Amino acid sequence: MYILPTVCLALIIWCARASKLIDDFHDANSKFTAEGYKIIRRLNLTSNFLFCPLSAQIVVALIRAGANGTTADELALHIHNPKTKQLFSKVLSSIKSKQKCEFKMATNLYISDKYHVKKQFKNFSKKVFRATTEVVNFNETKKVINYINDWVANQTKHNIKEIVSSPDIHKGTEIIAVNGLYFNGDWLYPFDPTFTDRIRFHVNNNKSILINMMRSENKFKYRKDAVLKAQFLELPFYDQDVIMTFILPTTRFGLDKIEENISDYLPHRRSLNYHAVSVTIPIFKVECNIDLVAILKNVSNMNIFRKYLPA
C-alpha cells in the first residue's frame, strides 16, 4: 500500500478520452496548461492558485474566430490545434451534468457598440462555442460591470459574484470575453468525515502548520516515478469521466522542481495503474484572481494585447 501524506496543489480536472479529436485536444490543453502554469507561478509565487486552462482556451479561440490576419495567427498559437470548429464543438458537447456531478459552462462576448457584429459570427459563436454575443456601451462603466457580474453570478450559482471591476474597463476597452464554469461533484469514493485528522503540514524548510487532513483508502490509479521523483494519483468523481489528478514530489521540498518543469510531468499522468493507496489530503479552499492578458503577453509578443490593453 502506498501512502500519500501531503499534496501538491497542481491539480488538473479533465474528461475521459473518446476520440482522436479529443486526444488532440488533451495534448493541446496540456501545452497550454504548462505555459500558463509557469507564468502564473512566476507572477504569483507566494500564494496557492487555481487555473482553468479550458476556460482560457475557449475565450482565446472565440476571439480568434472573429479575427483575421496577424491577430488570428497570434491567437492560434495558444490553441495549439487548427481544427477550432470541430475541436470545441466536440469538447463543449461533452460538458454536461450527470448523476451526482453538476457541470455547466457558459460563455459571453461583450463588444463595444462602436462596431457592427456580423450575424454570421453571432451564429458561429452560438453553434460552436455556445456563446452569446452582445453589444454594450463601455462608457456606461457601472452598468456594464453590474450586467456582466450578474450574468456570471447566475451561471455559477453565485459562487463567483464579481469577475470584473472598474479598473478592467477603460477607454481602450473594445471586447470583454467571459467564460463561467460551474462544477459540483461527489467523489466516487467519498472521504469519511470521521477520518479527518489534525496533521502537521510543512509549508517550507522553516515553517509548518497544523491543518485538517481527510483520509481515504481504496484502489486508485497511481504511479511512483523514481526518475521524475514524483507520484501521480487520480481521484475519480462519481461520474468517472471527470477525475482530479494530483502530482506530488517524493521528497518533502521537491515541489519547486515539478513546478519549474511542469510540462515534463503532465504527460505522465496518463500511464497510471490501480493500486491500494492510502490518501491523505488537506481540506482546502482556493480563491484567486488571475490576469489572462498577463499570461498571453508573457507567452508571446502579441500585438493585440500590447497595443490596446494595459499591463
C-alpha positions in Angstrom: 0.0 0.0 0.0 1.3 3.5 -0.9 1.0 6.4 1.5 0.4 9.9 0.2 0.8 12.2 3.2 0.8 15.6 1.5 -0.4 17.1 -1.7 0.8 19.4 -4.4 -1.9 21.9 -5.4 -1.1 21.4 -9.1 -4.5 19.9 -9.9 -5.9 19.0 -13.3 -9.5 18.2 -14.0 -10.0 16.6 -17.3 -12.6 14.5 -19.2 -12.0 10.9 -20.3 -10.8 10.4 -23.8 -13.3 9.4 -26.5 -11.8 10.1 -30.0 -8.7 11.2 -31.9 -10.0 14.7 -31.8 -10.3 14.6 -28.0 -6.9 13.1 -27.8 -5.5 16.0 -29.8 -7.4 18.4 -27.5 -5.8 16.9 -24.4 -2.4 17.4 -26.0 -3.1 21.0 -26.8 -4.7 21.6 -23.4 -1.5 20.1 -21.7 0.7 22.5 -23.6 -1.5 25.5 -22.7 -1.7 24.3 -19.1 2.1 24.1 -18.8 2.6 27.5 -20.4 0.0 29.2 -18.2 1.1 27.5 -15.0 4.7 28.5 -15.3 3.7 32.2 -15.9 1.2 32.3 -13.1 3.7 30.7 -10.7 6.3 33.4 -11.7 3.8 36.2 -11.2 2.2 34.7 -8.0 5.0 32.9 -6.1 3.6 33.4 -2.6 0.0 32.0 -2.9 -1.9 29.0 -4.0 -3.8 29.4 -7.2 -6.5 27.7 -9.3 -6.2 27.9 -13.1 -8.7 26.6 -15.6 -6.9 26.2 -18.9 -10.1 25.1 -20.7 -11.9 28.4 -19.9 -8.9 30.4 -21.1 -8.6 28.4 -24.3 -12.3 28.8 -25.1 -12.0 32.6 -24.7 -8.9 32.7 -26.9 -10.5 30.5 -29.5 -13.7 32.6 -29.6 -11.9 35.8 -30.1 -9.7 34.2 -32.7 -12.8 33.1 -34.6 -13.7 36.8 -35.1 -10.2 37.9 -36.0 -8.1 37.7 -39.1 -4.5 38.4 -40.3 -1.8 38.7 -37.7 -4.2 38.8 -34.8 -5.8 35.5 -35.8 -2.3 33.9 -36.3 -1.1 35.1 -32.8 -4.2 33.8 -31.0 -4.0 30.5 -32.9 -0.6 29.9 -31.3 -2.3 29.4 -27.9 -4.9 27.0 -29.1 -2.3 24.5 -30.3 -4.8 22.9 -32.7 -6.0 24.3 -36.1 -9.3 22.4 -36.0 -11.1 25.0 -33.9 -14.7 24.3 -35.1 -14.6 20.6 -34.8 -12.5 20.7 -31.7 -14.6 22.9 -29.5 -17.9 21.6 -30.8 -16.8 18.1 -29.6 -15.3 19.3 -26.3 -18.2 21.5 -25.3 -20.8 18.9 -26.2 -19.2 16.6 -23.7 -19.5 19.1 -20.8 -22.9 18.3 -19.2 -24.3 17.3 -15.9 -24.6 13.7 -15.0 -25.7 11.8 -11.8 -24.1 13.4 -8.8 -21.9 15.7 -11.0 -23.3 19.1 -12.0 -21.2 20.6 -14.8 -22.1 23.8 -16.5 -20.2 26.1 -18.8 -21.3 29.4 -20.4 -19.5 32.0 -22.5 -20.4 35.6 -23.3 -18.7 38.1 -25.6 -19.3 41.8 -24.9 -18.3 44.0 -27.9 -18.2 47.8 -28.0 -21.2 49.4 -29.7 -18.7 51.2 -31.9 -18.7 48.1 -34.0 -21.3 46.1 -36.1 -21.2 42.4 -35.3 -21.9 40.2 -38.3 -24.8 37.8 -38.0 -22.5 35.1 -39.4 -20.1 35.5 -36.4 -23.0 35.5 -33.9 -24.4 32.2 -35.3 -20.9 30.7 -35.4 -20.2 31.7 -31.8 -23.6 30.2 -30.7 -23.2 27.0 -32.6 -19.6 26.1 -31.9 -18.9 27.8 -28.6 -22.4 28.1 -27.2 -21.6 31.7 -26.7 -23.8 34.7 -26.7 -22.5 37.9 -28.4 -23.8 41.2 -27.0 -23.1 44.8 -28.0 -22.6 47.2 -25.0 -21.6 50.8 -24.3 -18.4 50.6 -22.3 -18.7 54.3 -21.5 -21.5 53.2 -19.1 -18.9 51.5 -16.9 -21.0 50.8 -13.8 -23.9 49.5 -15.8 -21.7 47.1 -17.8 -19.9 45.9 -14.7 -23.1 45.1 -12.9 -24.6 43.4 -16.0 -21.5 41.1 -16.5 -21.2 40.3 -12.8 -24.9 39.4 -12.5 -24.5 37.1 -15.5 -21.5 35.3 -14.0 -23.2 35.0 -10.6 -26.2 33.4 -12.2 -24.1 31.0 -14.2 -22.1 29.8 -11.2 -24.9 29.7 -8.6 -23.5 32.8 -7.0 -20.2 31.2 -6.2 -18.5 33.8 -8.3 -20.1 37.2 -7.6 -17.6 39.5 -9.2 -15.4 38.9 -12.2 -14.9 42.5 -13.5 -14.5 45.8 -11.7 -13.8 49.4 -12.6 -10.1 49.0 -13.4 -11.0 46.3 -16.0 -12.9 48.8 -18.2 -11.1 51.8 -19.6 -11.0 54.0 -22.7 -9.2 51.3 -24.7 -11.7 48.5 -23.9 -13.4 47.1 -27.0 -14.1 43.5 -26.1 -14.6 41.6 -22.9 -14.8 37.8 -23.2 -16.2 36.0 -20.2 -16.3 32.2 -19.5 -18.1 30.8 -16.5 -17.6 27.2 -15.5 -19.5 25.6 -12.6 -18.7 22.1 -11.3 -20.1 20.4 -8.2 -19.5 16.7 -8.0 -19.4 13.9 -5.5 -16.3 11.7 -5.2 -16.7 8.1 -6.4 -15.1 7.1 -3.1 -16.2 9.8 -0.6 -13.9 10.9 2.2 -15.3 9.8 5.6 -15.5 12.9 7.9 -14.8 10.8 10.9 -11.3 10.1 9.5 -10.4 13.8 9.5 -7.2 14.4 11.5 -5.1 17.4 12.6 -1.7 16.8 10.9 1.4 19.0 10.7 1.9 20.3 7.1 5.3 21.6 6.1 5.0 24.8 4.1 8.7 25.1 3.7 12.0 24.4 5.4 11.3 26.9 8.2 7.5 26.8 8.6 5.0 24.1 9.4 1.3 24.4 10.4 -1.4 22.1 11.8 -4.3 21.6 9.3 -7.3 19.3 8.9 -6.5 16.3 6.7 -9.1 14.0 5.2 -8.2 10.4 4.5 -9.4 7.6 2.2 -8.1 4.1 1.5 -9.1 2.4 -1.7 -7.8 1.2 -5.1 -6.8 4.3 -7.1 -4.9 4.8 -10.3 -1.4 5.6 -9.0 2.2 5.7 -10.2 5.6 6.5 -8.5 8.3 7.6 -10.8 11.9 7.3 -9.5 13.4 9.3 -12.4 11.0 12.2 -12.1 11.0 11.9 -8.3 7.2 12.3 -8.3 4.0 10.5 -7.6 0.8 10.6 -9.7 -2.6 9.9 -8.3 -6.1 10.1 -9.9 -9.2 10.6 -7.7 -12.4 10.0 -9.8 -15.6 11.7 -9.2 -18.9 9.8 -9.2 -19.2 10.4 -12.9 -15.9 8.7 -13.8 -15.5 10.8 -17.0 -14.2 13.5 -14.6 -11.1 13.0 -12.5 -8.7 15.1 -10.4 -5.0 14.4 -10.9 -2.5 15.1 -8.1 1.2 15.4 -8.8 3.3 15.1 -5.7 7.1 15.2 -5.2 8.6 12.1 -3.5 10.9 14.4 -1.5 9.4 16.8 1.1 10.6 20.0 -0.6 10.7 18.8 -4.2 7.7 20.9 -5.4 9.7 23.6 -6.9 11.3 21.2 -9.4 7.9 19.9 -10.5 6.5 23.4 -11.0 9.6 24.6 -12.9 9.3 21.6 -15.3 5.6 21.0 -15.2 5.5 20.3 -19.0 7.7 17.2 -18.4 5.2 15.9 -15.8 1.8 16.4 -17.3 2.1 13.6 -20.0 2.9 11.0 -17.3 -0.5 11.3 -15.6 -1.9 9.1 -18.3 0.2 6.0 -17.6 -1.3 5.0 -14.2 -2.3 1.6 -12.8 -4.6 0.6 -10.0 -3.0 0.2 -6.6 -4.2 0.1 -3.0 -3.5 3.6 -1.8 -3.9 5.5 1.5 -4.6 9.1 0.5 -4.3 12.0 2.9 -5.1 15.4 1.6 -5.8 18.8 3.3 -9.3 20.3 3.4 -8.7 23.4 1.3 -10.4 26.3 -0.3 -8.7 28.4 -3.0 -9.9 31.8 -4.3 -7.8 33.9 -6.6 -7.8 36.4 -9.5 -5.6 35.6 -12.5 -4.9 38.1 -15.3 -5.2 36.1 -18.5 -3.9 39.0 -20.5 -0.7 38.9 -18.5 -0.3 35.2 -19.3 -0.8 35.7 -23.0 1.5 38.6 -23.1 4.2 36.6 -21.4 3.8 33.6 -23.6 4.5 35.5 -26.8 4.8 39.0 -28.2 1.1 39.6 -29.0 0.3 42.9 -30.7 -3.5 42.6 -29.8 -2.7 42.9 -26.1 0.3 45.2 -26.2 -1.5 47.8 -28.3 -4.8 48.0 -26.6 -4.6 46.7 -23.1 -2.6 47.8 -20.0 0.0 45.7 -18.4 
